[in-house]
Amino acid sequence: MTPSRPYLLRAFYDWLLDNELTPHLVVNAEVAHTRVPHQYVQDGQIVLSIAPQAVVGLHMDNEAVTFSARFGGSPFQVYVPMAAVVSIQARENGAGTFFPPEPAYEAWLAAADEVAEDEADTPPAPEPAASVPKKGKPTLRVIK
């Protein structure tokens, strides 16, 4: 069976908005492939507001939650795999749900950990030498 988390996440998101509440996503920031602003991570988790006025281009599919948002005034593209979603809750009263572990995500996390270990064992490729710019008088050309 396919995991229920993406379906429940979308349903709770719509329900919270219908009740004029602010949906917040609790994310495990230590899951592989998660892209969140790490300066705001506490105890391995981050709470993200996914209200329509807080994000741009929110997309929730069966694989991940993606959107753009500003953190400290700087734009940031957020990518949260479904395996990293811990809960969705309302800021105002905590209404929402925590998601239980699902076998499909446990297998995905195990595979992601193996890939991360393999990458750690592989020595980094040498960086190409930076090309040295030619020194001399700058020139401009007219192109017609």
C-alpha positions as CSV (number, residue, x, y, z in Angstrom):
1,M,0.0,0.0,0.0
2,T,1.1,3.5,-0.6
3,P,1.8,5.7,2.4
4,S,-1.1,7.7,3.9
5,R,1.0,10.6,5.0
6,P,0.8,12.8,1.9
7,Y,-3.0,12.4,1.7
8,L,-3.5,13.1,5.4
9,L,-1.1,16.1,5.2
10,R,-3.1,17.7,2.3
11,A,-6.4,17.0,4.1
12,F,-5.3,18.5,7.4
13,Y,-3.8,21.5,5.5
14,D,-7.1,22.2,3.8
15,W,-9.1,21.6,7.0
16,L,-6.9,24.1,9.0
17,L,-7.3,26.7,6.3
18,D,-11.0,26.2,6.1
19,N,-11.2,26.9,9.9
20,E,-9.1,30.1,9.4
21,L,-6.1,28.6,11.3
22,T,-2.4,28.9,10.5
23,P,-0.9,25.6,9.4
24,H,2.6,24.8,10.7
25,L,4.7,21.9,9.6
26,V,7.1,20.2,12.1
27,V,10.0,18.8,10.1
28,N,12.9,16.4,11.1
29,A,15.7,18.5,9.6
30,E,18.2,15.6,9.8
31,V,16.5,13.4,7.2
32,A,18.5,13.1,4.0
33,H,17.7,15.5,1.1
34,T,15.8,17.9,3.5
35,R,16.6,21.5,2.5
36,V,15.6,24.0,5.3
37,P,17.5,27.0,6.8
38,H,19.7,25.2,9.3
39,Q,20.2,28.4,11.4
40,Y,16.6,27.9,12.7
41,V,16.8,24.2,13.4
42,Q,16.5,23.3,17.1
43,D,17.0,19.8,18.5
44,G,17.0,18.4,14.9
45,Q,13.6,19.9,14.1
46,I,12.2,23.0,12.5
47,V,8.7,24.5,12.6
48,L,7.7,26.0,9.2
49,S,4.6,28.1,8.6
50,I,3.0,26.9,5.4
51,A,0.1,29.4,5.4
52,P,-0.6,30.9,2.0
53,Q,0.6,34.4,3.1
54,A,3.9,33.0,4.3
55,V,5.0,30.9,1.3
56,V,5.2,31.1,-2.4
57,G,4.6,28.2,-4.7
58,L,3.5,25.6,-2.1
59,H,3.4,22.2,-3.7
60,M,2.6,19.0,-1.8
61,D,2.8,15.8,-3.8
62,N,3.3,12.2,-2.7
63,E,7.1,12.6,-2.5
64,A,7.7,16.0,-0.9
65,V,6.6,19.4,0.2
66,T,8.3,22.3,-1.6
67,F,7.9,26.1,-1.4
68,S,9.8,29.3,-1.3
69,A,9.8,31.5,1.8
70,R,11.8,34.3,3.4
71,F,13.9,33.6,6.5
72,G,15.5,36.6,8.1
73,G,14.6,38.6,5.0
74,S,16.5,36.2,2.6
75,P,14.6,34.0,0.1
76,F,15.0,30.3,0.5
77,Q,13.8,27.3,-1.5
78,V,12.5,24.7,1.0
79,Y,12.4,21.0,0.1
80,V,10.9,18.5,2.7
81,P,10.7,14.8,1.8
82,M,7.5,13.2,3.1
83,A,9.7,11.0,5.3
84,A,10.8,14.1,7.1
85,V,7.3,15.4,7.9
86,V,6.7,14.9,11.7
87,S,3.3,16.7,12.1
88,I,1.0,19.5,10.9
89,Q,-0.6,21.7,13.5
90,A,-2.4,25.0,13.9
91,R,-0.4,27.8,15.4
92,E,-3.4,29.1,17.3
93,N,-4.5,26.0,19.2
94,G,-2.3,23.0,18.2
95,A,-5.1,21.2,16.3
96,G,-3.7,18.8,13.8
97,T,-1.9,15.5,13.8
98,F,1.5,13.8,14.3
99,F,2.3,11.2,11.7
100,P,3.2,7.7,12.8
101,P,6.2,5.9,11.2
102,E,5.3,4.1,8.0
103,P,7.1,1.1,6.5
104,A,7.6,2.8,3.1
105,Y,9.4,5.7,4.8
106,E,11.4,3.5,7.0
107,A,12.7,1.7,3.9
108,W,13.3,5.1,2.2
109,L,15.3,6.4,5.2
110,A,17.4,3.2,5.3
111,A,18.3,3.5,1.6
112,A,19.1,7.2,2.0
113,D,21.4,6.4,5.0
114,E,23.2,3.8,2.9
115,V,23.8,6.3,0.1
116,A,25.0,8.9,2.5
117,E,27.5,6.4,4.0
118,D,28.7,5.4,0.5
119,E,29.3,9.1,-0.3
120,A,31.2,9.6,3.0
121,D,33.5,6.7,2.1
122,T,34.2,8.0,-1.4
123,P,37.1,10.5,-1.4
124,P,36.2,14.0,-2.7
125,A,37.1,14.6,-6.3
126,P,39.9,17.1,-6.7
127,E,38.7,20.5,-7.7
128,P,39.9,21.8,-11.0
129,A,42.5,24.6,-10.9
130,A,40.9,28.0,-11.1
131,S,41.8,29.6,-14.4
132,V,44.0,32.7,-14.0
133,P,42.5,35.7,-15.8
134,K,44.8,37.4,-18.3
135,K,46.3,40.5,-17.0
136,G,46.5,43.5,-19.2
137,K,44.4,46.4,-20.5
138,P,40.6,45.7,-20.7
139,T,39.1,45.9,-24.2
140,L,35.6,46.4,-25.5
141,R,34.3,45.3,-28.9
142,V,31.4,46.8,-30.8
143,I,29.1,44.1,-32.1
144,K,26.6,45.0,-34.8
